[in-house]
Amino acid sequence: MQKTYIVIDGNSIGHAAQASTKLKVGAQEVQAIFGFLRSVRPLFVRYPSAHPIVLWDGRSWRKDAFTEYKANRDREETKSEKIAAAEKAAFQVQRPYIEKAMTLLGVPQLKAINMEADDLAGILVEKFEREGHKALLVSGDKDWIQLIGPSVTWFDPIRDKRISPANLLEKHGVATPRQFLEMKALMGDTGDNIPGVGGIGEKTAVKLLSEFESVKNLSNLMLEGSLPKQGKIVERFLREGLELFARNVSLMDLRSGPHRPAPINMRLKKEAPNLENFRIFCERLVFRSILRDFDNWCAPFCGTLLAREAA
């Protein structure tokens, strides 16, 4: 029997909620907790029979493979960097509360010591595809778009954007998830502190992949001596950048391969819902809008659980 899974990027949705209007209980910020709950509840309303799971980041293996990976996020030199660091710290204080809320609502959560949520999403998507299931990937992280397929869709609930194979070309100018990965590897990722290759930007990357389908095809034509004349940037990339491109692919590829280590201490936390304790949780954090109609607010979570058990 085909199932539908909702795979939620805990850190991505949590950080987006942290950036919303400040909410405090005493001196503690709580907007990440409240915003996270508000973001995921509509998913349970819309997909009452789906199987949800929240993925959390561990320490990424990429930091050992490439020491500069996300090093920019630890800097606190400029005003904007100091603000970003403060927001990150405020979210980290709230993250255990979000995990607690999900536990009390009966939502399974997965983490591994050496994996980011991105890697866990790749592991799960490959498993679901093998077993013939569907998946909705809920994240603001566009890296997850490389995981879409005939039965896998990416959804950003903050910006209300959906990407599937049907609209990938229209939205990003590339025809396949693999081309999306190669486009990112050519461009680099400033957010993750992964430099691009040889000055190639999005426009040139899209043009090359549209014309040659893959960087491998492009390099093979060069080796055969049958590549039509290209601009200086592309010619320089082919002379000097293929190794850096391969490194970027190994860092960015979320599907299984020799670059990705096995998960360490991967744990699934799954408990029966405890709505009475969730009520106490909401009372302590003064979530009045949830408490005003508490049973109705919790109903989609309980309904999803009952539908899953029936299935």
Secondary structure, DSSP 8 states (H G I E B T S, - for coil): ---EEEEEEHHHHHHHHHTSS--EETTEE-HHHHHHHHHHHHHHHH-TT-EEEEE-----THHHH-TTTTGGGG---SHHHHHHHHHHHHHHHHHHHHHHHHHHTT--EEE-TT--HHHHHHHHHHHHHHHT-EEEEE-S-GGGGGG-BTTEEEEETTTTEEE-TTTHHHHHS-SSHHHHHHHHHHH-BTTTTB--STT--HHHHHHHHHHHSSHHHHHHHHHHT------HHHHHIIIIIHHHHHHHHHHH--S-STTS---SS-EEE-----HHHHHHHHHHTT-HHHHHTHHHHHHHHHHHHHHHHH-
